[in-house]
Amino acid sequence: MLIFDEAISNLDQQTAEHFAQTINRLKGKVTMIFITHQVPKGLQVDEVVNMGQHAMQMSLVEEDV
Protein backbone atom coordinates (compact mmCIF):
# COMPACT_ATOMS: atom_id res chain seq x y z
CA MET A 1 0.00 0.00 0.00
CA LEU A 2 1.29 3.45 -0.92
CA ILE A 3 -0.04 6.56 0.81
CA PHE A 4 0.64 9.94 -0.79
CA ASP A 5 -0.04 12.90 1.49
CA GLU A 6 -0.04 16.14 -0.54
CA ALA A 7 2.55 14.55 -2.86
CA ILE A 8 1.92 17.03 -5.68
CA SER A 9 1.07 20.18 -3.73
CA ASN A 10 4.37 21.90 -4.61
CA LEU A 11 4.77 20.58 -8.15
CA ASP A 12 4.18 22.60 -11.30
CA GLN A 13 1.49 21.29 -13.67
CA GLN A 14 3.91 19.60 -16.09
CA THR A 15 5.75 17.76 -13.31
CA ALA A 16 2.44 16.75 -11.67
CA GLU A 17 1.25 15.27 -14.99
CA HIS A 18 4.54 13.37 -15.37
CA PHE A 19 4.10 12.07 -11.80
CA ALA A 20 0.55 10.93 -12.69
CA GLN A 21 1.81 9.04 -15.76
CA THR A 22 4.42 7.27 -13.64
CA ILE A 23 1.91 6.39 -10.91
CA ASN A 24 -0.61 5.12 -13.51
CA ARG A 25 1.87 2.34 -14.37
CA LEU A 26 1.37 0.95 -10.85
CA LYS A 27 -2.43 0.81 -11.17
CA GLY A 28 -3.72 -2.68 -10.43
CA LYS A 29 -0.41 -3.74 -8.87
CA VAL A 30 -0.60 -1.88 -5.56
CA THR A 31 -3.24 -0.08 -3.50
CA MET A 32 -2.69 3.68 -3.46
CA ILE A 33 -4.32 6.36 -1.34
CA PHE A 34 -3.90 10.03 -2.21
CA ILE A 35 -4.59 12.75 0.34
CA THR A 36 -4.79 15.89 -1.75
CA HIS A 37 -6.69 19.08 -2.42
CA GLN A 38 -6.57 18.48 -6.18
CA VAL A 39 -6.22 15.28 -8.21
CA PRO A 40 -3.48 15.79 -10.81
CA LYS A 41 -4.58 15.88 -14.44
CA GLY A 42 -4.17 12.46 -16.03
CA LEU A 43 -4.18 10.45 -12.81
CA GLN A 44 -6.39 7.40 -13.30
CA VAL A 45 -8.39 6.85 -10.11
CA ASP A 46 -11.05 4.29 -9.27
CA GLU A 47 -12.78 6.32 -6.58
CA VAL A 48 -12.69 9.83 -5.11
CA VAL A 49 -13.80 10.39 -1.52
CA ASN A 50 -14.54 14.03 -0.72
CA MET A 51 -14.40 14.72 3.00
CA GLY A 52 -15.83 18.24 2.66
CA GLN A 53 -16.50 20.55 5.59
CA HIS A 54 -18.06 17.81 7.70
CA ALA A 55 -15.13 15.43 7.94
CA MET A 56 -15.80 12.08 9.52
CA GLN A 57 -14.64 11.61 13.09
CA MET A 58 -12.47 8.55 13.55
CA SER A 59 -11.55 7.05 16.90
CA LEU A 60 -9.59 4.09 18.17
CA VAL A 61 -11.72 1.17 19.29
CA GLU A 62 -10.15 -0.56 22.27
CA GLU A 63 -10.85 -4.24 22.79
CA ASP A 64 -11.21 -5.88 26.21
CA VAL A 65 -8.67 -8.67 26.52
Backbone as numpy.savetxt, mean C-alpha at the origin, in Angstrom:
# Nx Ny Nz CAx CAy CAz Cx Cy Cz
5.27 -11.06 2.70 4.42 -9.90 2.70 5.32 -8.67 2.70
5.01 -7.73 1.83 5.71 -6.45 1.78 4.74 -5.35 2.20
5.18 -4.48 3.08 4.38 -3.34 3.50 5.13 -2.08 3.13
4.48 -1.22 2.34 5.06 0.04 1.90 4.32 1.17 2.59
4.99 1.90 3.45 4.38 3.00 4.19 4.89 4.31 3.60
4.04 4.97 2.82 4.39 6.23 2.15 5.66 6.09 1.31
5.77 4.96 0.62 6.97 4.65 -0.16 7.22 5.62 -1.31
6.16 6.24 -1.82 6.34 7.13 -2.99 6.09 8.59 -2.66
5.90 8.91 -1.40 5.49 10.27 -1.04 6.50 11.34 -1.47
7.78 11.01 -1.54 8.79 12.00 -1.91 9.37 11.77 -3.30
8.70 10.95 -4.11 9.19 10.68 -5.46 8.50 11.58 -6.47
9.24 11.96 -7.52 8.60 12.70 -8.61 7.75 11.71 -9.40
6.88 12.23 -10.26 5.92 11.39 -10.98 6.60 10.31 -11.82
7.65 10.66 -12.52 8.33 9.69 -13.39 8.94 8.55 -12.57
9.57 8.89 -11.46 10.17 7.86 -10.61 9.09 6.99 -9.97
7.97 7.60 -9.56 6.86 6.85 -8.98 6.28 5.86 -9.99
6.17 6.26 -11.25 5.67 5.37 -12.29 6.65 4.23 -12.55
7.94 4.52 -12.52 8.96 3.47 -12.68 8.88 2.49 -11.50
8.70 3.00 -10.30 8.52 2.17 -9.10 7.31 1.26 -9.28
6.20 1.81 -9.79 4.97 1.03 -10.00 5.22 -0.10 -10.99
5.93 0.18 -12.07 6.23 -0.86 -13.06 7.05 -1.99 -12.45
8.01 -1.63 -11.62 8.84 -2.63 -10.95 8.01 -3.47 -9.99
7.17 -2.82 -9.20 6.33 -3.51 -8.22 5.32 -4.41 -8.92
4.80 -3.98 -10.07 3.81 -4.79 -10.81 4.37 -6.16 -11.19
5.69 -6.27 -11.33 6.30 -7.56 -11.67 6.16 -8.57 -10.53
5.95 -8.07 -9.32 5.79 -8.95 -8.15 4.35 -9.38 -7.93
3.42 -8.79 -8.68 2.00 -9.09 -8.48 1.74 -10.59 -8.66
1.02 -11.16 -7.70 0.70 -12.58 -7.73 1.77 -13.46 -7.10
2.92 -12.88 -6.78 4.01 -13.64 -6.17 4.13 -13.36 -4.68
3.69 -12.20 -4.26 3.82 -11.78 -2.87 2.65 -10.86 -2.52
2.23 -10.89 -1.27 1.18 -9.98 -0.81 1.81 -8.64 -0.49
1.21 -7.56 -0.99 1.73 -6.22 -0.76 0.64 -5.33 -0.20
1.01 -4.53 0.77 0.10 -3.54 1.36 0.77 -2.18 1.21
0.02 -1.23 0.65 0.52 0.13 0.48 -0.26 1.06 1.39
0.43 1.81 2.21 -0.17 2.85 3.03 0.24 4.15 2.36
-0.72 4.83 1.76 -0.37 5.99 0.94 -1.54 6.95 0.83
-1.23 8.19 0.52 -2.27 9.17 0.27 -2.71 9.14 -1.19
-1.83 8.62 -2.06 -2.15 8.58 -3.49 -1.51 7.34 -4.11
-2.31 6.56 -4.82 -1.80 5.38 -5.52 -1.05 5.86 -6.76
0.19 5.42 -6.95 0.94 5.89 -8.12 0.30 5.43 -9.43
0.38 6.29 -10.43 -0.15 5.98 -11.75 0.53 4.72 -12.28
-0.28 3.79 -12.75 0.25 2.56 -13.34 0.37 1.40 -12.37
0.16 1.64 -11.08 0.24 0.54 -10.11 -1.02 -0.30 -10.22
-0.84 -1.59 -10.45 -1.97 -2.51 -10.61 -2.35 -3.04 -9.23
-3.52 -2.63 -8.75 -3.97 -3.05 -7.42 -5.23 -3.89 -7.54
-5.43 -4.79 -6.60 -6.63 -5.61 -6.57 -7.74 -4.94 -5.77
-7.36 -4.18 -4.76 -8.36 -3.58 -3.89 -7.79 -2.32 -3.25
-8.64 -1.30 -3.10 -8.27 -0.07 -2.41 -9.19 0.08 -1.21
-8.60 0.27 -0.04 -9.38 0.49 1.18 -9.14 1.93 1.60
-10.21 2.72 1.60 -10.12 4.13 1.98 -10.57 4.27 3.42
-9.66 4.70 4.27 -9.98 4.82 5.69 -10.80 6.07 5.98
-10.63 7.12 5.20 -11.41 8.34 5.36 -11.22 9.02 6.70
-12.16 9.88 7.04 -12.08 10.64 8.28 -12.45 9.80 9.49
-13.19 8.75 9.29 -13.64 7.91 10.39 -12.86 6.60 10.39
-11.57 6.70 10.66 -10.71 5.53 10.63 -11.15 4.51 11.67
-10.99 3.26 11.31 -11.38 2.18 12.21 -10.45 2.14 13.42
-11.01 1.88 14.57 -10.22 1.71 15.79 -9.80 0.26 15.87
-8.53 0.01 16.10 -8.04 -1.36 16.25 -7.46 -1.49 17.64
-7.69 -2.63 18.27 -7.13 -2.85 19.60 -6.64 -4.29 19.72
-5.72 -4.49 20.63 -5.16 -5.81 20.87 -6.15 -6.62 21.69
-6.41 -7.83 21.25 -7.30 -8.73 21.98 -6.41 -9.68 22.78
-6.54 -9.61 24.10 -5.73 -10.47 24.96 -6.50 -11.73 25.29
-5.80 -12.85 25.21 -6.43 -14.14 25.49 -6.08 -14.58 26.90
-7.05 -15.19 27.59 -6.79 -15.78 28.90 -6.10 -17.11 28.69
-5.00 -17.32 29.38 -4.25 -18.57 29.22 -4.53 -19.51 30.36
